[in-house]
Amino acid sequence: MSSSPAQPDKDLPLRDDIRLLGRILGDTVHQQEGSDVFDVVERIRQNSVRFDRELDEAARAELDVMLTELPRDTMLAVIRSFTYFLHLANIAEDEHHVRRRRAHEMIGSPPRDGSLALTLNRLQAAGISAEALRGCLEHALISPVLTAHPTEVSRKSILFCQHEIRGLLDDRDRLRLTPAELAQNEVALRRAVLTLWRTRMVRSTRLAVIDEVKNGISYFDETFFVELPRLYCQFEDQLGQAYPDQDWSLPSFFRVGSWIGGDRDGNPFVTAEILRETVRRQSIAAFDFYLGEIHALGRELPLSHTLVDVSDALATLAEDSPDHAPQRLDEPYRRALTGIYARLAATSTNLDQHESPEHAVGVAEAYAVPAELVADLRVLVDSLTANGAELVAGGRLRNLVRAIGVFGFHLAPIDLRQNSEVHARTVGELLARAQRCAAYGELDEAARIELLSAEIGNTRPLYSPYLEYSAETVGELAIFFAARELRQRYGDAGLPNCIISKTDGVSDLLEVALLLKEAGLLTPGEGPQLAVNIIPLFETIDDLQRAPEVMRRLFALPAYRALVASRHDEHEVMLGYSDSNKDGGFLTSGWELYKAEIGLTQVFAEHGIRLRLFHGRGGSVGRGGGPSYDAILAQPPGAVAGQIRITEQGEVIASKYANPEVGRRNLEILAAATLEETLLGIDRDDLPTADFHQAMEELSTLAFRAYRELVYETDGFTRYFRESTPILEIATLNIGSRPASRTASERIEDLRAIPWVFSWAQCRLMLPGWYGFGSAVKRWREQQPGGLGLLQEMHRHWPFFRTLLSNMDMVLAKSDLAIASRYAELVSDAELRTSIFARIREEWHLTRDALLAINGQHELLADNPLLQRSMRNRFPYIDLLNHLQVETLHRLRAGEDDIRLQRGSLITINGIAAGLRNSG
């Protein structure tokens, strides 16, 4: 009998790439640091792999001795070696994802979940008409929003080196290189790795806000400028195939937003001048891209009117151009583009005082709005199409027209965000100085609402330029005044939103409405006009529970309802995953967010208002992270409705968007999931039953109690947290412009959710992503004999519950109790560390056992073999960095004052974050 042919090893190219990069890194260490250091690194690596894969106790013992006795310089070299290896492994994995996707496309494999092609297949199979799909797209808004939250620990210089390495790996995979070319490619890889090795990994100074702005813009340069228009064009073509005989010129419903330069919550460095400079730099990036593309089009369109007819409009555009060079008189497209370039260069100079990369051939009138630029380019498109060159029009020119429609002259819409308490103080001072209300802060909520409602409708301003105000009030008003000025200069789309952190009442939104009125962004009167969206951010468990009622009371106010009407009866609400998790734990946070969405959907439907939800998710599961496709499909019915915004935070931005092809795939996933959930979600047969909701409510109550008892009610827990994690070192790491805490307090309540989650990830407990679930299930099953069957049914039929458990599965798989116990040893109080760690360890085992009992798996990540293999290959190197981090922390906290130890501890933070990939 003949045996079936062996299946090809799909991961072999990945392993080959990792071996290649590992070998080059090893050679670099050997050459740069010497054979003694290289031998130590290699012995440590081999022992770590042996122990991890074979549980070889002799290897573990030798490893412990080696790590403890490492000299300072050698320790630093070892830390850098394994940190860089994890970065290089990330590059190889990203390239492998691109490789596998290309392989599927080349052999015509069926499209996968998250692809727009599969989404269109599903829509057609469900009988969704072209009219229904068009109606959805006309009202759609899908927007990932980049934030500057400080868990992105890589310097821009490091990312640049990694980009070069990624490109060289890609060349090896795509191009048919000769042996000589392969050798040259490896030399280039060695050069890039050597540069990486000799580049300082951690920042010597804290990032300024403008540094964060430049980092954010770099993702447009690398990915969004090219890939987002390409995605639009790809989708239009797919729509044309799926629904022929239809015009599928899509509206620009997919936009990348930003908080960087506009998020003032807890960041005193974001000022009106910073906001102005942020918008200017974003605008310069957009103009430079457009000018570069128009210059390239000039090379691509040397078409002569002696060989091709042109439209009258194109001929006029060419004649109006300042380009009268005799050698181009018969090339109308080039002359038209030269004129467009001149006008665009003048626009950039007028708006940004920026000189174009290539000098214009003459003086031209600036464009007033992006639509004028698009209209000129469409003249070229129409002329080419009408004269047999539609193929030419469908390339760079088509993508550029789409890019301008998406990015305008402002690049990315910037959200303004501030804490509600700051708004309240600012409004209170305005009212007091205008002698309208001397003690606004002492009013109850009802009195505040009455006063603010009257003032919003009053055409008389409160602010006077002739009165003195506190520095805080001056700074807040300056932001709103700057926003009005910038909107007039760059267009309304550049600054469309004001977000209110810590919203807990109606007055929080009315205060912002009043401040907008003072800045001329709200026009009072019989038909009031609100120029920007006022967006409440509900963050704590209590706030989430109150959110539907707050919005109901708000919409019942005639003054505010009129403002919503002026915004086309649409209103956005932001939900905070991070702070709700820190406040109530993983399970309760997820459930209260879900319930808040249900309640908000009902309230908005009652008032005839379209709801748009903005999900404040982080990279880690403890901050709402996890696969975006599953997360969107797990939303309650009706909560998406074609519109969704999602924050992209920390190192997740680099992992999703640093690689252009990976970036396009992640953008496509957001679009596909949003369309599926909007058009198919209502009719799906896996809607939760009343029993499911009741079980979740009971589990949440039990998990909340367990979490609060540990984190907020256990004496000494704050001390345990601060001593058993690198939170103090993270606070000194120059990874963001914002302080780690909102105040000087050491209370967990005052600590930002980001360093809270990041710290637990570093010590490999990942506590915010699972704690409380195990004991909740145990106690619930004691009260509900036979209840396991219901939980298993919930897992099979309820996307919300299944996604919740899938994310927890990932977190538990990345945690390690043995390593976490070493961090616990850093706690100076032996009784405290013993009692608290014992509780954490017991809860971890309860949670793992409950998870496996419900999902029916025999081990963690059993249904995600790709991630399981990836983590298994990474653990020997991540674990080493954890051991080295504990050693450096122990020595530093014992009083050793050595810059090498300090630098080493900070590099381990970088390496562990790179290895775990979604830790912040």
Secondary structure by P-SEA (a helix, b strand, c coil): ccccccccccaaaaaaaaaaaaaaaaaaaaaaccaaaaaaaaaaaaaaaaaaacccaaaaaaaaaaaaaccaaaaaaaaaaaaaaaaaaaaaaaaaaaaaaaaaaaaccccccccaaaaaaaaaaacccaaaaaaaaaabbbbbbbbccccccccaaaaaaaaaaaaaaaaaccccccaaaaaaaaaaaaaaaaaaaaccccccccccaaaaaaaaaaaaaccccccaaaaaaaaaaaaaaacccccccccccbbbbbcccccccccccccaaaaaaaaaaaaaaaaaaaaaaaaaaaaacccccccccccaaaaaaaaacccccccccccaaaaaaaaaaaaaaaaaaacccccccccccbbbbbbccaaaaaaaaaaaaaaaaaccaaaaaacaaaaaaaaaaacccccbbbbbbbbaaaaaaaaaaaaaaaccccccccccaaaaaaaaaaaaacccccccccccccaaaaaaaaaaaaaaaaaaacccccccbbbbcccccaaaaaaaaaaaaaaccccccccccccccbbbbbccaaaaaaaaaaaaaaaacaaaaaaaaaaccbbbbbbbaaaaaaaccaaaaaaaaaaaaaaaaaaaaaacbbbbbbbbcccccccccccaaaaaaacccccccccbbbbbbccccccccccaaaaaaaaaaaaaaaaaaacccccccccccaaaaaaaaaaaaaaaaaaaaccccccaaaaaaaaacaaaaaaaccccccccccccccccccccaaaaaaaaaaaccccccccaaaaaaaaaaaacccaaaaaaaaaaccaaaaaaaaaaaaaaaaccaaaaaaaaaccccaaaaaaaaaaaaaaaaaaaaaaaaaacccccccccaaaaaaaaaaaaaaaaaaaaaaaaaaaaaaccccaaaaaaaaaaaaaaaaaacccc
